Amino acid sequence: MRRRTVLKAFGWGVGGAVALGGGGFGAYYLSVKRDTVGKLAFDTALSIPALARSTSGASGARVFTLGIQPGETLFKDGKATRTWGVNGTYLGPTIRARRGERVEFAVHNGLDEATSLHWHGMHLPAVMDGGPHQTIAAGDTWAPRWTIDQAAATLWYHPHVHGATADHMYRGVAGLFLVDDERVEALNLPSEYGVDDVPMIVQDRAFDGDQQFVQREPLAGSLGVIGDEILVNGTIGPYFDVTTRLVRLRMLNGSNARLYHFGFSDDRRFSLVATDGGLLAAPWETDRLYLSPGERAEIVVAFEPGERVELRSYPAAHGGVLGRLDGFDDRFDICQFRAAGSLSATAAVPAVLAAAPDLAGRTVAQERSFVLASNRINGRSMAMDRIDFGVREGTVEVWEVTNDNGYLHNFHIHDVQFQVLTVDGGTPEPPLRGWKDTVLLVQGKRYRLALRFRGHTAPNTPYMYHCHLLAHEDDGMMGQFVVLGEGEQVGVPPGHHRHP
């Protein structure tokens, strides 16, 4: 049951639920807040995902072999946890490729049920996207291939099976996909993987008494599964040994539903240098940063010799009175950073990073509006056999997106990186001024997004747009669009009939 269903069933409004301080729900409300600050031992080194190996194919492409498999992972002392992973028991290797490179994959599904791998944030043909129309049957191998054609960025991969994405993600199938290019390599940012350029896949999980994952939704919660322990790259309570003055953290909110509000224990400032689609035009100095599920950020943090400091997630301003039920009041220690007695200092944060997004003022071929409410978009639930609309290749569109039902949502679009033009008519905050593919939707605010569609036309094979809170996506808060070439019309997905 979602929060709105539970409150209606018991006849509670927002004020009524909170007022029941002496009753069962009131006691639950008061006890549900989670706070681990100062309580973690930080006794395990942060695990760094291995870089995926590749071979050279006959066509000259780089070929990666990935196996999705079940296994067991020891997160804590005692019994191992049943998990899924890619080329291992939990999470997967970091794939790394350069702009202009041809890549090919052999993705084998070693599970006993169908799954998929979606290349989140990647510009590629729809048939290679890994969405719900590209599932891999148990025992089968999928062979997508494309040419990397976008700026350097921190992307990622994860399952995208309609109705089961949340479950497959929670079990552990995910990993980073880093795109490199000459522009970012010329900037002298921290760049040695695992040393001063550190991946951080942040996830929440809950364990039962038998050390197994439990997919627990809070009573009257609205977001889906919320865990009470934090894993970074699959490590609970990790520490990281700092050997350089500047460290670049590539941060991914890999949780199903939890919103993180990152900052350091001493409130030190750090530089946000990149978001979902790559570099910002200039670094933004801050001491707090929100990441909703699916969003990425690259931050550069300065350290002093010999110090220790914790990365934390602080309470969030979103969620309303009942936000506590979905973790908005929680406070977590995430990772401890331990600086060596002397630190090398070769990297820097330039004042200018990249060109700013350039779609404002372009000719707009079409404007569209999207309202997210009640696990629907524009009042419609996802249908695999219904393509909602087509966009014309080579054009720019503006999509206005609004969260209209009081619960947290965000919005992810496949194939493109978009520019946030305005938020409620005003200039977006600095974290929204770079290229994005996923954006947090604050209740009631209007987000105007500019998208440019280029290449990869396919009238019958759709891309997705959806809320990336995975329970919402699985429950139907998703739609489909196709990119059309000259003279093409919207078709029907393979294996389906036209939807009325």
C-alpha positions, -999 to +999 in steps of 0.1 A: +000+000+000+012+035-008+009+063+018-023+078+003-040+044+004-032+037+041-042+072+053-075+069+034-082+035+048-078+047+084-095+081+078-064+101+085-053+133+070-018+146+074-025+164+106-045+135+120-017+110+114+008+131+132-016+140+160-019+103+170+012+105+191-002+082+217-015+055+193+002+028+173+008+049+142+020+078+163+046+056+181+057+042+147+061+077+133+082+088+163+104+058+161+110+055+124+138+081+121+172+066+114+205+082+126+239+065+122+261+095+128+289+085+152+278+049+153+298+033+125+331+016+131+344+024+096+365-008+097+363-019+061+382-003+032+359+010+004+356-016-023+365-002-057+347-019-087+372-034-111+375-019-146+358-042-171+382-060-194+377-059-231+390-076-262+394-064-298+366-076-321+370-084-358+354-050-367+379-032-345+353-026-317+361-031-281+342-062-269+330-065-233+317-098-219+292-094-190+275-122-171+244-115-149+245-141-122+232-151-088+255-156-059+262-149-022+279-118-008+293-114+027+283-078+038+285-085+075+300-110+099+280-142+099+258-155+071+263-144+035+234-126+017+218-140-015+225-115-042+227-109-079+256-093-097+274-088-131+307-107-134+305-112-097+281-117-068+271-080-063+271-050-085+293-051-116+326-038-131+330-003-142+329-001-180+351+026-195+352+038-231+361+069-252+340+091-273+342+079-309+349+043-299+328+014-312+317-009-284+301-044-285+288-064-256+280-101-249+255-099-220+247-134-208+217-139-184+227-166-159+195-161-138+165-183-139+142-154-151+144-128-178+162-095-171+179-067-191+207-041-189+198-005-197+226+019-204+213+048-184+223+082-198+237+068-231+228+081-266+224+050-287+199+032-310+166+023-293+171-014-300+203-013-280+189+007-251+182-023-228+148-011-218+117-033-213+116-042-250+151-057-249+148-083-222+172-112-221+156-146-215+171-169-189+201-186-204+203-162-234+230-138-245+222-103-258+247-085-282+242-048-284+267-026-302+270+011-309+295+040-313+300+062-283+288+096-294+286+120-264+307+140-241+326+126-212+303+117-183+295+093-155+268+070-167+256+037-154+238+004-162+210-014-145+180-037-153+149-023-168+123-051-169+088-037-169+072-045-135+104-059-120+130-032-122+129-024-085+133-061-075+162-067-099+180-035-089+176-043-052+192-077-056+224-060-069+225-057-107+241-023-114+275-007-124+291+025-137+298+033-174+324+060-177+328+079-210+361+098-216+370+124-241+399+148-249+382+178-233+380+164-198+414+148-201+430+182-208+416+198-176+439+183-150+411+172-128+418+142-105+418+112-129+435+081-115+408+056-111+405+043-075+431+067-062+420+103-067+391+095-090+368+074-069+335+057-079+308+058-052+276+038-058+254+047-028+225+024-020+203+017+010+194-018+020+176-036+048+186-070+062+164-095+081+176-116+110+191-142+086+212-115+069+191-116+037+179-085+019+143-076+028+123-053+006+106-033+033+082-005+025+075+019+054+040+019+068+021+046+049+052+054+028+049+067-007+082+059-024+087+022-023+114+002-005+135+022+020+165+005+036+180+014+070+217+007+062+239+024+036+262+005+012+289+022-009+301+000-037+287-028-017+306-019+015+289-010+048+307+016+069+337+021+045+368+042+049+389+055+020+427+063+023+434+097+008+468+102-007+462+133-028+451+168-018+422+168-042+399+138-047+372+135-073+341+115-062+319+101-089+287+097-070+256+077-081+224+075-062+218+038-069+189+034-045+154+024-055+137+053-037+158+071-011+168+108-016+203+117-004+214+151+008+252+149+008+276+169+028+307+165+050+308+162+088+327+195+091+305+213+065+335+218+043+328+231+008+334+211-023+333+217-060+305+202-082+322+198-116+298+175-135+263+161-134+244+134-153+256+144-188+291+156-180+309+188-171+293+220-159+304+252-176+321+262-143+326+245-109+299+253-083+311+256-047+287+243-021+285+223+012+253+203+003+241+184-027+208+165-034+208+133-055+176+115-063+175+079-076+195+076-108+212+110-107+250+113-107+274+140-097+311+145-098+325+165-069+361+175-061+370+177-024+402+191-008+419+174+021+446+184+046+473+159+057+464+137+086+428+146+089+397+124+090+362+135+079+330+117+071+307+121+041+271+122+053+236+123+041+216+150+060+179+154+065+161+167+034+137+197+030+114+177+008+087+152+017+063+172+039+051+163+074+050+126+066+084+127+049+099+110+079+082+078+069+102+078+036+135+087+052+136+125+047+145+130+084+172+104+084+209+112+089+236+087+078+274+085+080+283+073+045+321+070+042+351+081+063+381+097+045+415+093+061+442+116+047+478+105+048+505+125+065+516+140+032+495+145+001+505+149-035+491+179-052+492+176-090+455+180-099+435+212-100+399+225-105+399+249-134+376+280-134+362+270-168+352+234-175+331+232-206+306+250-228+272+255-212+242+238-226+231+256-257+194+248-264+178+280-250+167+302-279+167+274-304+137+269-327+112+247-309+094+221-331+070+210-304+061+217-268+046+190-246+033+188-210+037+159-185+020+157-152+031+130-127+005+119-103-010+087-088+016+064-106+004+079-139+018+103-164-009+125-179-034+102-164-022+071-183-004+040-171+024+025-190+014+001-218+040-020-236+020-020-268+013+018-269+038+044-282+026+077-267+041+099-294+069+104-319+095+132-321+112+143-353+149+136-356+170+168-359+145+190-339+144+206-305+114+201-282+105+217-249+088+194-223+072+210-192+071+185-164+052+188-131+049+167-100+012+171-090+004+147-062+024+157-031+049+128-032+084+127-043+090+120-080+118+125-105+119+123-143+143+104-165+144+104-203+162+078-223+185+086-253+190+123-246+207+147-222+184+177-217+188+213-206+167+226-177+155+259-191+135+272-161+120+261-128+087+278-121+098+304-146+131+312-128+167+304-135+176+268-124+198+264-094+235+257-103+232+218-100+206+220-128+226+241-152+245+213-169+233+185-191+209+162-173+190+130-180+173+127-146+158+156-126+142+158-091+107+172-093+098+193-063+060+191-057+041+217-077+070+233-095+071+234-133+103+222-150+108+232-186+133+209-203+148+214-237+157+182-257+175+178-290+169+146-309+197+134-332+202+102-351+190+067-343+155+068-358+132+038-353+094+043-357+086+009-340+112+008-312+106+032-284+126+049-257+112+054-222+104+084-201+095+077-164+099+084-128+131+068-115+117+059-081+115+023-092+083+013-074+065+042-092+081+031-126+070-005-120+035+006-110+030+024-143+046+059-141+063+055-175+056+063-211+072+056-245+083+077-275+100+071-308+124+092-329+111+095-364+131+101-396+118+121-426+084+108-437+082+081-409+051+077-387+047+063-352+045+025-355+039-004-331+065-021-309+075-055-322+054-084-310+024-061-302-007-048-318-018-012-320-033+000-288-067+017-290 
